[in-house]
Amino acid sequence: MLKCFSNKKSQHLRSTDERFGEMHRALRALMVLFFAVILAACNFDSLEQNQLQRIENRGVLYVGTMMGPTNYYLDSFEQEAGFEFELARGLADKLGVRLEVINRYELRELWDLLDSQDIDFVAAGLDVTEPRLQRYRFTPAYHAVDQKLVYKQGTRNRPRDWSQVEGMIRVVTSSSHAELLAELEQEHPHLTWTSSHLYDADELLDHVINETIDFTIVDSHHLDIKRRTWPDLSIAFTVRDPAQLAWAFADNGDDSLYAAAIEYIGKHHESGELLTLIDRHFGHVSQFNYVDTQAFIAATESVLPEYIDLFRQYAGDFDWRLLAAISYQESHWNPWARSATGVRGLMMLTLPTAEQLNVYNRIDPEQSIRGGAEYLRQLHQRLPDRMTEPDRTWFALAAYNVGLGHLEDARVITQRQGADPDYWIHVRERLPLLRQRQFYRNTRFGFARGDEPVRYVENIRRYYDTLIWLDEQGRLPAN
């Protein structure tokens, strides 16, 4: 049809009748096409839409998960939280819809919901295994973890491999841990194990602590969180390294949402936002110190009650548990603490800083806590307004330790190297460079022990998380 209109070389050779006939046929074809388009538009609502279109039309993304410290939970303010929750919410925001989490306590229930299309996908810290790949599609991995065989310290000699494991192993029904044990049965017939749908992975760790069972298998990031409050959980050995975590989608031939999720995770990888999210939830708990954790928990029972009301009184807009965590990192809640550099008291204030804050007696607990809280508040306020939480608080903590000047030097180095100076995870990597002459010679404030504020912030974050958990369990004095 278009060729008839564009073939100008032959138009002068044709008769008027021939050209009129061609134009008439072309016009009739255009009219047929026009009415076909109108008819399609009139019947648009009756056509079957793909999954992404249905989600956009209803304005809700339904995501299935299981409640737990690594996936989804309600925080101390009864707000939805968790790594999987935040990652899925980011996709919902990208699609311009609201996220609704469908929580179940058994993985097989989530598979049923996915099969029946009552949820759009599963985001529950799932590792990709061959049996699962035969039924479902998975996005590229957004995180990798190890899987550990765990027992209670002091109850037995540590087994080094499967041949030395003696005792009951219990895992969650339908989990990849159960799949692994089923595979190991032929090679290690002596293993005694069972799976249960009555308990989740977190509860099975409690059973190990209570010596109801001898072993369980747990993902490393879950174990890292649990050991903040139960340091007696010990690792026998790694059973799978690494396990790739991904979202699961129904394999129904509809690629619309699946493709959008792949694009979203890919861009999160490229931008560094995914790494920042992982660090926010798990980065500070990966380093575990048994002695320190035991000492901190003991101190919450024997020392903290004496000062807890002062932390609550002077915390202001900060969480009092954060203020208490800073104080423990600074002085181990010792009001007479003193360093070789002359800082003193519960909040370890320098003499010039104390004078600026009208703290006249640094070893007085109330004055020290009041001054430390005010100093943290000032540091927090002096940071650039564009910084967001929780990074802004981590920067304020680093400045409390190393000073705003050295912190700014590290941020300048971060920017010079092409990273974002407003993200703690990027600046954290560059702070230790302040020890190296090739870097500090080009800074305003020069040499600094930049590795110290990194450890300082991570320790406070761990203490803070532990205080939150103890408080939620009713193990701290009430108001």
C-alpha positions as CSV (number, residue, x, y, z in Angstrom):
1,M,0.0,0.0,0.0
2,L,2.7,2.5,1.0
3,K,4.7,1.4,-2.0
4,C,1.9,2.6,-4.2
5,F,2.1,6.1,-2.8
6,S,5.9,6.3,-2.8
7,N,6.7,4.9,-6.2
8,K,7.0,8.4,-7.8
9,K,9.1,7.2,-10.7
10,S,6.2,5.3,-12.2
11,Q,3.4,7.7,-11.4
12,H,3.6,9.7,-14.6
13,L,3.3,6.4,-16.7
14,R,0.0,5.4,-15.1
15,S,-3.4,6.5,-16.3
16,T,-5.7,8.7,-14.2
17,D,-8.1,5.8,-13.7
18,E,-5.3,3.5,-12.5
19,R,-4.1,6.0,-10.0
20,F,-7.7,6.7,-8.8
21,G,-8.3,3.0,-8.3
22,E,-5.1,2.6,-6.3
23,M,-6.0,5.6,-4.1
24,H,-9.5,4.2,-3.6
25,R,-8.1,0.8,-2.5
26,A,-5.6,2.5,-0.2
27,L,-8.3,4.7,1.4
28,R,-10.5,1.6,1.9
29,A,-7.6,-0.2,3.6
30,L,-7.0,2.8,5.8
31,M,-10.7,2.9,6.8
32,V,-10.6,-0.8,7.6
33,L,-7.5,-0.2,9.8
34,F,-9.1,2.8,11.4
35,F,-12.3,0.9,12.4
36,A,-10.1,-2.0,13.7
37,V,-8.2,0.4,16.0
38,I,-11.5,1.9,17.2
39,L,-13.0,-1.5,17.8
40,A,-9.8,-2.6,19.7
41,A,-10.0,0.5,21.8
42,C,-13.6,-0.1,22.7
43,N,-12.8,-3.6,23.8
44,F,-9.5,-2.7,25.6
45,D,-10.9,-3.4,29.0
46,S,-12.0,-6.9,28.0
47,L,-8.6,-7.9,26.8
48,E,-6.4,-9.9,29.1
49,Q,-3.7,-7.8,30.8
50,N,-0.3,-8.9,31.8
51,Q,0.8,-9.2,35.4
52,L,2.5,-5.8,35.6
53,Q,-0.5,-4.0,34.1
54,R,-2.8,-5.7,36.6
55,I,-0.6,-4.5,39.5
56,E,-0.5,-1.0,38.2
57,N,-4.2,-0.9,37.7
58,R,-5.0,-2.1,41.2
59,G,-2.3,0.0,42.8
60,V,-0.9,-2.7,45.0
61,L,2.1,-5.1,44.9
62,Y,1.5,-8.3,46.9
63,V,4.7,-9.8,48.2
64,G,4.9,-13.0,50.3
65,T,7.4,-13.4,53.0
66,M,8.0,-15.0,56.4
67,M,8.4,-12.9,59.6
68,G,11.9,-12.9,61.0
69,P,14.9,-10.6,61.7
70,T,16.3,-10.9,58.2
71,N,13.1,-10.6,56.2
72,Y,10.2,-8.7,57.8
73,Y,9.3,-7.6,61.3
74,L,7.7,-4.8,63.2
75,D,10.2,-2.5,64.9
76,S,10.0,-1.0,68.4
77,F,7.7,1.7,67.0
78,E,5.4,-1.0,65.4
79,Q,6.5,0.1,61.9
80,E,7.2,-2.4,59.2
81,A,10.9,-3.1,58.8
82,G,13.4,-5.7,57.6
83,F,15.8,-6.1,54.7
84,E,13.4,-7.9,52.4
85,F,10.7,-5.4,53.2
86,E,12.8,-2.4,52.3
87,L,14.0,-4.1,49.1
88,A,10.5,-5.0,48.0
89,R,9.2,-1.5,48.9
90,G,11.8,0.0,46.6
91,L,10.3,-2.0,43.7
92,A,6.8,-0.9,44.6
93,D,7.9,2.7,44.7
94,K,9.5,2.3,41.3
95,L,6.2,0.9,39.9
96,G,4.2,3.7,41.6
97,V,2.1,1.3,43.7
98,R,1.7,0.4,47.4
99,L,3.4,-2.6,48.9
100,E,1.3,-5.0,50.9
101,V,3.2,-7.8,52.7
102,I,1.5,-11.2,53.0
103,N,3.2,-12.9,55.9
104,R,3.1,-16.6,56.4
105,Y,4.8,-18.9,58.9
106,E,5.5,-21.8,56.6
107,L,7.3,-21.6,53.3
108,R,5.0,-24.2,51.7
109,E,2.1,-21.8,52.3
110,L,4.0,-19.1,50.3
111,W,4.5,-21.5,47.5
112,D,0.8,-22.3,47.5
113,L,0.0,-18.5,47.4
114,L,2.4,-18.1,44.5
115,D,0.9,-21.0,42.5
116,S,-2.6,-19.6,43.0
117,Q,-1.5,-16.1,42.0
118,D,-2.6,-14.7,45.3
119,I,0.8,-13.0,45.7
120,D,3.0,-11.6,43.0
121,F,6.3,-13.1,44.2
122,V,8.1,-14.4,47.2
123,A,10.8,-12.4,49.0
124,A,11.9,-14.4,52.0
125,G,15.6,-14.8,51.9
126,L,15.3,-17.8,49.6
127,D,18.4,-19.5,48.2
128,V,18.3,-20.8,44.7
129,T,18.4,-24.6,44.6
130,E,17.9,-27.1,41.8
131,P,14.5,-28.5,43.1
132,R,13.2,-24.9,43.3
133,L,14.5,-24.0,39.8
134,Q,12.4,-26.9,38.4
135,R,9.2,-25.1,39.6
136,Y,9.9,-21.4,39.8
137,R,11.9,-18.6,38.3
138,F,14.4,-16.6,40.3
139,T,15.9,-13.1,39.9
140,P,19.6,-12.6,39.8
141,A,21.0,-12.9,43.3
142,Y,20.8,-9.8,45.5
143,H,22.8,-11.2,48.4
144,A,25.0,-14.2,49.2
145,V,25.3,-15.9,52.6
146,D,26.9,-19.0,54.1
147,Q,24.9,-21.7,55.7
148,K,26.2,-22.9,59.1
149,L,25.7,-25.9,61.3
150,V,25.2,-24.4,64.8
151,Y,25.3,-25.9,68.3
152,K,25.5,-24.5,71.8
153,Q,29.0,-23.8,73.1
154,G,30.1,-26.0,76.0
155,T,27.6,-28.8,75.3
156,R,29.9,-31.0,73.1
157,N,33.1,-31.1,71.2
158,R,33.0,-29.1,68.0
159,P,32.4,-31.3,65.0
160,R,34.6,-30.4,62.0
161,D,32.6,-32.2,59.3
162,W,29.5,-34.4,58.8
163,S,31.3,-37.6,59.9
164,Q,31.7,-36.1,63.4
165,V,28.2,-34.9,63.9
166,E,26.3,-36.8,66.6
167,G,23.0,-35.7,67.9
168,M,19.6,-34.4,66.7
169,I,19.6,-31.9,63.9
170,R,16.3,-30.0,63.3
171,V,15.5,-27.6,60.4
172,V,12.5,-25.9,59.0
173,T,10.2,-28.0,56.7
174,S,10.5,-27.1,53.0
175,S,13.7,-25.2,53.6
176,S,16.8,-25.6,51.5
177,H,18.4,-26.8,54.7
178,A,16.0,-29.8,54.6
179,E,16.8,-30.4,51.0
180,L,20.5,-30.5,51.8
181,L,20.1,-33.0,54.6
182,A,18.0,-35.2,52.4
183,E,20.8,-35.2,49.9
184,L,23.4,-36.1,52.6
185,E,21.5,-39.1,53.9
186,Q,23.0,-41.5,51.4
187,E,26.6,-40.4,52.1
188,H,26.1,-40.0,55.8
189,P,23.5,-42.5,56.9
190,H,24.3,-42.0,60.6
191,L,22.9,-38.5,60.6
192,T,19.8,-38.1,62.8
193,W,17.6,-35.2,61.6
194,T,14.1,-34.0,61.3
195,S,12.2,-31.0,59.9
196,S,9.4,-29.1,61.6
197,H,6.7,-26.8,60.3
198,L,5.9,-25.7,63.9
199,Y,8.9,-23.5,64.4
200,D,10.8,-21.0,62.3
201,A,14.6,-20.7,62.0
202,D,14.8,-18.2,64.8
203,E,12.9,-20.4,67.2
204,L,15.1,-23.4,66.3
205,L,18.1,-21.3,67.4
206,D,16.3,-20.8,70.7
207,H,15.9,-24.6,70.9
208,V,19.6,-25.0,70.5
209,I,20.2,-22.5,73.3
210,N,17.7,-24.3,75.5
211,E,19.3,-27.6,74.6
212,T,16.0,-29.0,73.2
213,I,17.9,-30.0,70.1
214,D,21.6,-30.4,69.4
215,F,22.0,-28.7,66.1
216,T,20.3,-26.6,63.5
217,I,21.4,-25.1,60.1
218,V,21.1,-21.4,59.7
219,D,22.0,-18.7,57.2
220,S,25.0,-16.7,58.3
221,H,23.3,-13.2,58.3
222,H,20.6,-14.6,60.6
223,L,23.2,-16.1,62.9
224,D,25.1,-12.9,63.1
225,I,22.0,-11.1,64.3
226,K,21.1,-13.8,66.8
227,R,24.5,-13.9,68.4
228,R,24.3,-10.3,69.5
229,T,22.0,-11.6,72.3
230,W,22.9,-15.3,72.4
231,P,26.7,-15.4,72.1
232,D,26.8,-19.1,73.1
233,L,25.6,-20.1,69.6
234,S,28.7,-21.6,68.1
235,I,29.5,-22.6,64.5
236,A,30.5,-26.2,63.9
237,F,31.3,-25.7,60.2
238,T,30.0,-24.2,57.0
239,V,27.6,-26.6,55.1
240,R,27.1,-24.5,52.0
241,D,29.2,-21.6,50.8
242,P,27.9,-19.4,49.3
243,A,24.1,-19.6,49.0
244,Q,22.7,-17.1,46.5
245,L,19.5,-15.3,47.7
246,A,16.9,-14.2,45.2
247,W,13.2,-13.5,44.7
248,A,11.0,-16.3,43.4
249,F,8.3,-15.9,40.7
250,A,5.8,-18.3,39.2
251,D,6.9,-19.8,35.9
252,N,3.7,-19.0,34.0
253,G,5.0,-17.4,30.9
254,D,4.2,-13.9,32.0
255,D,7.5,-12.0,32.0
256,S,6.2,-8.5,32.7
257,L,6.8,-8.2,36.5
258,Y,9.7,-10.6,36.4
259,A,11.5,-8.4,33.9
260,A,10.8,-5.3,35.9
261,A,12.2,-7.0,39.1
262,I,15.4,-8.0,37.2
263,E,15.9,-4.5,35.9
264,Y,15.3,-3.0,39.4
265,I,17.8,-5.4,41.1
266,G,20.3,-4.8,38.4
267,K,20.1,-1.0,38.8
268,H,20.4,-1.4,42.6
269,H,23.6,-3.3,42.0
270,E,25.0,-0.7,39.7
271,S,24.1,2.3,41.8
272,G,25.5,0.8,45.1
273,E,22.1,1.2,46.8
274,L,21.8,-2.6,47.3
275,L,25.2,-2.7,49.0
276,T,24.1,0.2,51.2
277,L,20.9,-1.6,52.2
278,I,22.8,-4.8,53.0
279,D,25.3,-2.9,55.1
280,R,22.5,-1.1,56.9
281,H,20.9,-4.4,58.0
282,F,23.9,-6.8,58.3
283,G,27.2,-5.0,57.9
284,H,27.7,-4.2,61.5
285,V,26.9,-7.6,62.9
286,S,29.3,-9.7,60.8
287,Q,32.2,-9.2,63.2
288,F,31.5,-11.2,66.4
289,N,33.4,-11.2,69.7
290,Y,32.2,-13.7,72.2
291,V,33.9,-12.2,75.3
292,D,32.7,-8.6,74.4
293,T,29.1,-9.7,73.8
294,Q,29.0,-11.6,77.1
295,A,30.4,-8.7,79.0
296,F,28.0,-6.2,77.4
297,I,24.9,-8.3,78.2
298,A,26.2,-8.8,81.8
299,A,26.6,-5.0,82.1
300,T,23.1,-4.3,81.0
301,E,22.0,-6.2,84.1
302,S,24.5,-5.0,86.7
303,V,25.5,-1.5,85.6
304,L,23.0,0.0,83.2
305,P,20.0,0.2,85.7
306,E,22.0,2.9,87.6
307,Y,22.1,5.3,84.7
308,I,19.2,4.3,82.5
309,D,16.9,7.1,83.7
310,L,19.6,9.7,82.8
311,F,19.9,8.3,79.3
312,R,16.1,8.5,78.9
313,Q,16.0,12.0,80.4
314,Y,18.7,13.6,78.1
315,A,18.3,11.6,74.9
316,G,16.0,14.3,73.4
317,D,15.2,13.4,69.7
318,F,17.7,10.5,69.8
319,D,16.8,7.0,71.0
320,W,18.0,6.7,74.6
321,R,19.3,3.3,73.7
322,L,21.6,4.8,71.2
323,L,22.9,7.2,73.8
324,A,23.5,4.3,76.2
325,A,25.3,2.4,73.5
326,I,27.6,5.3,72.9
327,S,28.4,5.5,76.6
328,Y,29.2,1.8,76.8
329,Q,31.5,2.1,73.8
330,E,33.2,5.1,75.4
331,S,33.5,4.1,79.0
332,H,31.7,0.7,79.6
333,W,29.4,2.8,81.8
334,N,32.2,3.7,84.2
335,P,31.8,7.3,85.4
336,W,35.4,7.5,86.5
337,A,36.8,6.3,83.1
338,R,39.8,8.2,81.8
339,S,41.9,7.8,78.7
340,A,45.6,8.5,78.1
341,T,44.5,11.6,76.1
342,G,42.6,13.1,79.0
343,V,39.0,12.5,78.1
344,R,36.9,11.5,81.1
345,G,33.5,10.3,82.3
346,L,30.6,8.2,81.1
347,M,30.6,10.0,77.7
348,M,34.4,10.6,77.6
349,L,34.3,14.3,76.9
350,T,37.5,16.3,76.3
351,L,38.1,19.3,78.6
352,P,37.5,21.9,75.9
353,T,34.3,20.2,74.7
354,A,33.0,19.9,78.3
355,E,33.6,23.7,78.8
356,Q,31.7,24.5,75.6
357,L,28.8,22.4,76.9
358,N,28.8,23.9,80.4
359,V,29.9,20.5,81.9
360,Y,31.9,21.5,84.9
361,N,32.4,18.0,86.4
362,R,33.1,15.4,83.7
363,I,32.9,12.5,86.2
364,D,29.4,13.5,87.3
365,P,27.1,11.0,85.5
366,E,24.3,13.5,84.9
367,Q,26.5,16.2,83.6
368,S,28.5,13.8,81.4
369,I,25.3,12.3,79.9
370,R,23.7,15.7,79.3
371,G,26.9,17.0,77.7
372,G,27.4,13.9,75.5
373,A,23.9,14.1,74.3
374,E,24.2,17.8,73.4
375,Y,27.5,17.2,71.7
376,L,26.0,14.4,69.5
377,R,23.1,16.7,68.7
378,Q,25.4,19.5,67.6
379,L,27.4,17.2,65.4
380,H,24.3,15.8,63.8
381,Q,23.0,19.3,63.0
382,R,26.3,20.4,61.5
383,L,26.2,17.7,58.8
384,P,24.9,18.6,55.3
385,D,21.1,18.7,55.2
386,R,21.0,16.4,52.2
387,M,22.3,13.5,54.3
388,T,19.5,11.0,55.1
389,E,19.0,8.6,58.0
390,P,20.4,6.3,59.2
391,D,23.6,7.4,57.5
392,R,23.4,10.8,59.0
393,T,23.5,9.3,62.5
394,W,26.4,7.0,61.7
395,F,28.4,10.1,60.4
396,A,27.6,11.9,63.7
397,L,28.9,9.0,65.6
398,A,32.1,8.9,63.6
399,A,32.5,12.6,64.2
400,Y,32.0,12.1,67.9
401,N,35.1,9.8,67.8
402,V,37.4,11.4,65.2
403,G,36.1,14.9,64.8
404,L,34.2,16.7,62.0
405,G,37.4,17.9,60.4
406,H,38.9,14.4,59.8
407,L,35.5,13.1,58.8
408,E,35.2,15.8,56.2
409,D,38.7,14.9,54.9
410,A,37.5,11.3,54.4
411,R,34.4,12.6,52.6
412,V,36.6,14.6,50.3
413,I,38.7,11.6,49.5
414,T,35.5,9.6,48.9
415,Q,34.3,12.1,46.4
416,R,37.7,12.3,44.6
417,Q,37.5,8.5,44.2
418,G,34.1,8.7,42.5
419,A,32.0,7.4,45.4
420,D,29.2,9.1,47.3
421,P,30.4,11.1,50.3
422,D,26.9,11.1,51.8
423,Y,26.8,7.3,52.3
424,W,28.4,5.9,55.3
425,I,29.4,2.6,53.5
426,H,31.5,4.6,51.0
427,V,33.2,6.9,53.5
428,R,33.8,4.0,55.9
429,E,36.0,2.4,53.3
430,R,38.1,5.6,53.0
431,L,38.5,6.6,56.6
432,P,41.4,4.3,57.1
433,L,43.2,6.1,54.3
434,L,43.8,9.0,56.7
435,R,46.6,6.9,58.1
436,Q,48.5,6.8,54.8
437,R,50.7,9.8,53.9
438,Q,49.8,9.7,50.2
439,F,46.3,10.6,51.2
440,Y,46.5,12.6,54.4
441,R,49.2,15.0,52.9
442,N,46.5,16.3,50.6
443,T,43.8,16.9,53.3
444,R,43.1,19.9,55.5
445,F,43.4,18.2,58.9
446,G,46.1,15.7,58.1
447,F,46.9,12.4,59.7
448,A,44.2,10.5,61.7
449,R,43.7,6.9,62.9
450,G,40.8,6.6,60.5
451,D,40.2,2.9,61.2
452,E,39.2,3.7,64.8
453,P,35.9,5.6,64.0
454,V,35.0,2.7,61.7
455,R,35.2,0.2,64.5
456,Y,33.7,2.7,66.9
457,V,30.5,3.1,64.8
458,E,30.1,-0.6,64.1
459,N,30.5,-1.4,67.8
460,I,27.9,1.1,68.8
461,R,25.5,-0.2,66.2
462,R,25.8,-3.7,67.6
463,Y,25.3,-2.5,71.2
464,Y,22.4,-0.5,70.1
465,D,20.7,-3.4,68.3
466,T,21.3,-5.6,71.4
467,L,19.7,-3.0,73.7
468,I,16.7,-2.7,71.4
469,W,16.2,-6.5,71.5
470,L,16.7,-6.7,75.3
471,D,14.2,-3.8,75.8
472,E,11.6,-5.5,73.6
473,Q,12.0,-8.7,75.5
474,G,11.4,-6.8,78.8
475,R,14.9,-7.5,80.1
476,L,15.6,-3.8,80.7
477,P,14.1,-1.7,83.5
478,A,10.8,-0.1,82.4
479,N,10.1,3.7,82.6
